[in-house]
Amino acid sequence: MNVCRAKHRNCGFRKCRIFAVETDTGKTLLPPELPDKQDCDVLIVGGGPAGSSAAFWLASNGYKVVLAEKKVFPREKTCGDGLTPRAIRQLEDMGIKDSLSSFHKYFGLRTRAFGKELTLDWPKVPGLPEYGYVVTRYDLDALVLENAKAAGAEIRQGCEAIGVKTDNDGVRADLRDKLSETSFTLRAKYLLIADGANSRLGRSLGVTRDRKLPFALAIRGYYTSVRSHDPYIESQLDIYSPDGTLLPGYGWIFPLGDGRVNVGIGLVSTMAKWKEVNTTHLLETFVSQTPDSWGLCEKNRLSEPTGGKLPMGMSNAPLTGHRYLVAGDAAGLINPFNGEGISYAYESGRLAASVLSKAVRYEKPEALAEYRELLDIHYGSYYKVARLFLQLMGKPNLLRVLVSTGMNSKTVMSVLLKIMANLMTDDDIGIAETIVKTAEKLTESVSG
Ligand SMILES: Cc1cc2nc3c(=O)[nH]c(=O)nc-3n(C[C@H](O)[C@H](O)[C@H](O)COP(=O)(O)OP(=O)(O)OC[C@H]3O[C@@H](n4cnc5c(N)ncnc54)[C@H](O)[C@@H]3O)c2cc1C
């Protein structure tokens, strides 16, 4: 296939031939004259990170895009609000740099476990910034959607996709405009499904989650804190149930720089008695165990905590179908190591846009098959390792040995941070694999 297989995982696909062609503003990428049978080239369902990114890249290259979003932005979205260097790279590529500067910039991760604490800066990785931001999704998603609109995408807010049908000519979608309380049908050549973790639309077209793979649940709340301006985000790697059991997951405190912090916990479904988990109680327990210096307590909680499901590790399939692609959480692309999904939503939206633009431009629906191949090139080996890691997460004794040993060395934890945030070069994948395989062997000796 005619795509670049260069080592470009961390460079925001800079060297990828597909992106080089599709995003080079010096070239004319408008499709050749085509009979205009459809209302638009691509209908995107969902205006979160995946949908907005795809809309931006398609529209800025001259394609006719309609994005239907059922909510009216700005809107709340349950999230930890943490943006890593990977996400920042994508935002900056979309021209969103200056508007980020009014939000809270941070420089790395302070990690705590088993009574020890380490402060780790983001590593130097070519093509990526050495900082991240913490931005509420209320602000962030509105910013990115507006950016797509400015690039030329037609944004329909308050407009829910109720059902879609695909045929040889394209896609017919039934939409309900909640604002005018009217329903209408929209025809598009192609469809991008970016409707999030529950992906009703994806399921209606046969996209399913591989039930053998674990998933995660996370819950978060906003609190006032005297350390809201802290230049590091914080994670607690040993979290416990109220009865003192060590849990597979982590807790976080992400400072927003405006007097608030986002506090949450995420848990992987590999643990025993998973179905009995009460995440609200676990969050309360976590908050009560955070260092006093944050000043976190129930009195400082600003609203009821909310939670959600995290589909991880490329767990959903198929991600390409007749006339449609699936991106972001709807594709199950969250990073299993750390629960990060925003950057993968931006990236997969961008990859989808590159493939969709090819299909439109050359009137070649078969081109959509390249999307799966691109996802495999960019994420395949990483997610293979990540899935191994998830199996280990279900073994509390091993977790205890690994994490407490790792916390003795800043060097080891810095490497782990690189792995967990997917900030490695291709060569580092080998290191990641070795670490997980060693851990597997350790598991056997610990349980045996
Ligand atoms: C508690 C929690 C904490 C998290 N913390 C982080 C974090 O700190 N950092 C990070 O990177 N990731 C985090 N994630 C993951 C992150 O939130 C997701 O990976 C990310 O939102 C995925 O983006 P998306 O565009 O695929 O989906 P979404 O952001 O869910 O966007 C989907 C959009 O589609 C719209 N929609 C749905 N159905 C329809 C329809 N039928 N018609 C029209 N519109 C529709 C929805 O209204 C929504 O706006 C967290 C998740 C949870 C649950």
Ligand as a Chemical Component Dictionary entry (heavy atoms), coordinates in Angstrom:
data_LIG
# 
_chem_comp.id                   LIG 
_chem_comp.type                 NON-POLYMER 
_chem_comp.pdbx_formal_charge   0 
_chem_comp.three_letter_code    LIG 
# 
loop_
_chem_comp_atom.comp_id 
_chem_comp_atom.atom_id 
_chem_comp_atom.alt_atom_id 
_chem_comp_atom.type_symbol 
_chem_comp_atom.charge 
_chem_comp_atom.model_Cartn_x 
_chem_comp_atom.model_Cartn_y 
_chem_comp_atom.model_Cartn_z 
_chem_comp_atom.pdbx_ordinal 
LIG C1  C1  C 0 -14.135 10.073 33.793 1  
LIG C2  C2  C 0 -13.319 10.164 32.525 2  
LIG C3  C3  C 0 -12.108 10.832 32.554 3  
LIG C4  C4  C 0 -11.341 10.948 31.381 4  
LIG N1  N1  N 0 -10.184 11.675 31.435 5  
LIG C5  C5  C 0 -9.461  11.873 30.322 6  
LIG C6  C6  C 0 -8.329  12.723 30.342 7  
LIG O1  O1  O 0 -7.998  13.344 31.358 8  
LIG N2  N2  N 0 -7.608  12.863 29.202 9  
LIG C7  C7  C 0 -7.957  12.223 28.050 10 
LIG O2  O2  O 0 -7.242  12.360 27.046 11 
LIG N3  N3  N 0 -9.067  11.426 27.992 12 
LIG C8  C8  C 0 -9.841  11.261 29.085 13 
LIG N4  N4  N 0 -10.990 10.502 29.025 14 
LIG C9  C9  C 0 -11.389 9.926  27.737 15 
LIG C10 C10 C 0 -11.977 11.010 26.805 16 
LIG O3  O3  O 0 -13.019 11.682 27.473 17 
LIG C11 C11 C 0 -12.510 10.392 25.502 18 
LIG O4  O4  O 0 -11.555 9.494  25.003 19 
LIG C12 C12 C 0 -12.820 11.443 24.444 20 
LIG O5  O5  O 0 -13.868 12.271 24.860 21 
LIG C13 C13 C 0 -13.208 10.759 23.119 22 
LIG O6  O6  O 0 -13.623 11.714 22.174 23 
LIG P1  P1  P 0 -14.729 11.339 21.072 24 
LIG O7  O7  O 0 -14.818 12.495 20.157 25 
LIG O8  O8  O 0 -14.453 10.009 20.502 26 
LIG O9  O9  O 0 -16.085 11.163 21.887 27 
LIG P2  P2  P 0 -16.872 12.224 22.783 28 
LIG O10 O10 O 0 -15.970 13.201 23.387 29 
LIG O11 O11 O 0 -17.733 11.413 23.684 30 
LIG O12 O12 O 0 -17.782 13.005 21.746 31 
LIG C14 C14 C 0 -18.877 12.380 21.122 32 
LIG C15 C15 C 0 -19.900 13.451 20.755 33 
LIG O13 O13 O 0 -20.928 12.848 19.955 34 
LIG C16 C16 C 0 -22.183 13.415 20.310 35 
LIG N5  N5  N 0 -23.218 12.428 19.907 36 
LIG C17 C17 C 0 -23.427 11.207 20.433 37 
LIG N6  N6  N 0 -24.426 10.580 19.763 38 
LIG C18 C18 C 0 -24.840 11.436 18.793 39 
LIG C19 C19 C 0 -25.857 11.377 17.786 40 
LIG N7  N7  N 0 -26.615 10.278 17.635 41 
LIG N8  N8  N 0 -26.020 12.442 16.970 42 
LIG C20 C20 C 0 -25.240 13.559 17.104 43 
LIG N9  N9  N 0 -24.274 13.677 18.063 44 
LIG C21 C21 C 0 -24.085 12.613 18.882 45 
LIG C22 C22 C 0 -22.064 13.619 21.821 46 
LIG O14 O14 O 0 -22.982 14.609 22.279 47 
LIG C23 C23 C 0 -20.599 14.073 21.956 48 
LIG O15 O15 O 0 -20.472 15.467 21.940 49 
LIG C24 C24 C 0 -11.785 10.356 30.166 50 
LIG C25 C25 C 0 -13.022 9.683  30.141 51 
LIG C26 C26 C 0 -13.777 9.590  31.300 52 
LIG C27 C27 C 0 -15.113 8.884  31.252 53 
# 
loop_
_chem_comp_bond.comp_id 
_chem_comp_bond.atom_id_1 
_chem_comp_bond.atom_id_2 
_chem_comp_bond.value_order 
_chem_comp_bond.pdbx_ordinal 
LIG C1  C2  SING 1  
LIG C2  C3  SING 2  
LIG C2  C26 DOUB 3  
LIG C3  C4  DOUB 4  
LIG C4  N1  SING 5  
LIG C4  C24 SING 6  
LIG N1  C5  DOUB 7  
LIG C5  C6  SING 8  
LIG C5  C8  SING 9  
LIG C6  O1  DOUB 10 
LIG C6  N2  SING 11 
LIG N2  C7  SING 12 
LIG C7  O2  DOUB 13 
LIG C7  N3  SING 14 
LIG N3  C8  DOUB 15 
LIG C8  N4  SING 16 
LIG N4  C9  SING 17 
LIG N4  C24 SING 18 
LIG C9  C10 SING 19 
LIG C10 O3  SING 20 
LIG C10 C11 SING 21 
LIG C11 O4  SING 22 
LIG C11 C12 SING 23 
LIG C12 O5  SING 24 
LIG C12 C13 SING 25 
LIG C13 O6  SING 26 
LIG O6  P1  SING 27 
LIG P1  O7  DOUB 28 
LIG P1  O8  SING 29 
LIG P1  O9  SING 30 
LIG O9  P2  SING 31 
LIG P2  O10 DOUB 32 
LIG P2  O11 SING 33 
LIG P2  O12 SING 34 
LIG O12 C14 SING 35 
LIG C14 C15 SING 36 
LIG C15 O13 SING 37 
LIG C15 C23 SING 38 
LIG O13 C16 SING 39 
LIG C16 N5  SING 40 
LIG C16 C22 SING 41 
LIG N5  C17 SING 42 
LIG N5  C21 SING 43 
LIG C17 N6  DOUB 44 
LIG N6  C18 SING 45 
LIG C18 C19 SING 46 
LIG C18 C21 DOUB 47 
LIG C19 N7  SING 48 
LIG C19 N8  DOUB 49 
LIG N8  C20 SING 50 
LIG C20 N9  DOUB 51 
LIG N9  C21 SING 52 
LIG C22 O14 SING 53 
LIG C22 C23 SING 54 
LIG C23 O15 SING 55 
LIG C24 C25 DOUB 56 
LIG C25 C26 SING 57 
LIG C26 C27 SING 58 
# 
